Amino acid sequence: MLSNILKVILGVLLAMAILVGGSAALAIYFMNRTSINPPKPVFTNDNAAVKAEAAKANPTPTPTTAANTQPKPTPKSVPEQEKPLPPGAYPATVTWPQGLILRSEPGVNAERLGGVGFNAKVVVLESSSDKNWQKIRIESSGKEAWVKAGNTKKVE
């Protein structure tokens, strides 16, 4: 009789330990899965550098077929006609993580012309008289606009 009661108590304690341990393991698993950042989305208006960075971060498997195994000829790149740099201009990259707003004139109330992303290559053409704004040219598109100063880093 005493051994049967002891077996029941031991069985209940063992079942509780298994349930608590399994629940803790499951909770830890889901907490770890939810703490992983999702892949960065790629939009149609992103430039080629952003798309290449996203492709490196999230490689998609491609099925291997006989057509995919043949080396493809690389197209010859056509050198773009770059505008010569005016005196005092220098190449730079955008250092503000959220990117910069492009404006038509140096000022917060000026018309917005678009934006430029983080690490984008630009050319700083000039600074405003109060040194709070910089006129830049985006290398990829050639667009010129004003951005808030201090958000670009000179490239050597």
N, C-alpha and C positions, 0 to 999 in steps of 0.2 A: 504494500500500500504506500509506504513512504517513498519507495523508489519510483513508483508511478507519478506521484506528486512532484518529485524532484525532476523527472523527465519532462513533465508538462511545463514547469517553471523554466527549465533550461531551454526547451524548445521555443517558448514565448520570447525569452531574452535573446536567443539567437536570431529569431525572425525579426525582432525589433532592430537588432544591430545591422542585419542585412538591409532592411528598409532605410535606416538612417544613412548608412554608408552609400547605398545606391543613389539616394536622393542628393546627398552631398556631391557625389561624383557627377551626376547629371547637372546640378546647378553650376558647378565649376566649368563643365563643358560648355553650357550655353552662355555663361558670362564671358568665357574666352572667345567664343564665336561672335558675340555681339560687340566685342571691343576691337575687332578688325575693321579698318576703314574700307569702304567699298571702293572699287576702281573709279578713277577719275573719268567723268563722262567726256566724250569727244563730240563736238558739235560741227555742223557743216561749215560754219564760218571760221573755224579755228585755222591758224596758219600751219604750215607743214611741220614746223619744229614741235608744236604742241602735239600734233597727231603722231609724230615719230616717237615722242617721249611716252605717250600713252600706249603705243604699240609695244614698246620695250617693257613697260610695266605690266601689261596684260597680253602676253602672247596668245594668239588663238591658234589652235592646232589646225594645220592644213592637211587634207588627205594627200597621200603620196600616190601619184599616178605616173605613167610613162611620160605624159606631157609635162609634169612638174619636175621631172628629173633632168631635163635638158637645160643646159645653161642658157640664160637669156642674154642677148646683147644689150649692153648698157647704152642708153641714148647719150649722144654727145651734148653737153650743156652749152648753151649759147651764152657767152659772157654778156651781162647786162651793161648798158651804158649808165654808169654812175655819174651823178652830178659832182663836179669838183667841189672840194670842201672850201668854204670861204675862210678868210683869216680868222683865227681864234676858235674855229669849230673843231670838235673832236668826237671820235666814236665812243659810245657808252652803252650800257645795258640798264634795263629797268630793275630797280632793287625793291620796289614796293610790292609785297606779296599779292595784293589784290589787283595789281595793275594800275594804270593811270587813265584819267579822263582827259581826252584831247579837247582843247578849246580853241575857238577862233581868235581870241584876243587874250592878253594876260589879265585875268580877273575871274573871280568866282561866278560873277553874273554873266559872263560871256557865253555865247552859244556853244553847246556841246557838239563836237564833230564825230565822236566815237570814243574808242578806247584802245589801249595798247596793253598787252599782257605782261606778266612777270617774266623777267629774263629776256625780253625782246631786245633785239639789237636796234639802236637808234643812233642818230648823229645829233649832238647838241650844237645848234647853230649860233645861238646868242642867248643872252640873259636880259631880263627887263631892267629898267633903270633902278628899281628898288631891290633887285636880285632875288625876288620871291618867285619869279616865273622863268621858265626856260623855253625857248623855241626849239623844237626838235623836228627831225625828219626820220620817219620810220624806214629802215633799210629795205624791208620786204615790199612795201607798197609805194614808197617815195612820197607819202603824204606828209605835209608839214603842218604843225599845230603847236599850241602852247600847253605846257604841263607845269604843275607845281614844282618848284625847285627843291633839290635835296633828295629826290627819289630816283636818281640815276647815278651810276658809278662809271667813271672813266675807264675805258678799256685801253690797256697798253699795247 
